Amino acid sequence: MAQESKFDTAALISERGLFLTIYDIMDLLKVSRPVADRLLKTGRIPAAKVNGRQYRVRADDFVKWWDHEVKQEQKNILRGCLPK
C-alpha cells in the first residue's frame, strides 16, 4: 500500500497559490528563516530566483521534493535497522 503524501498538490495550490515563498516554506516545514534560506540557496529544494534575490518554489515541485525526502529518510531508517 503506497503511503500518501503529507502534502496534496491541489490543496496546497488552492491554499497558497501556484508559487510558494520562503515564508510558505518556513511555515510548511516548521523551520527557521536560516534553514529555509539554506535549503533554497543550495538548491536542495528546487526554486527559481525572481528579482535577483527572492525565491519562488512551484507547489508541485515542493510536493515532489517532499515525497522524495520522506522516501529517502525511510530508506535510511530501514538501512539502520537491518542486520549487517
Order of alpha helices (4+ residues) and beta strands (2+ residues): alpha-beta-alpha-alpha-beta-beta-alpha
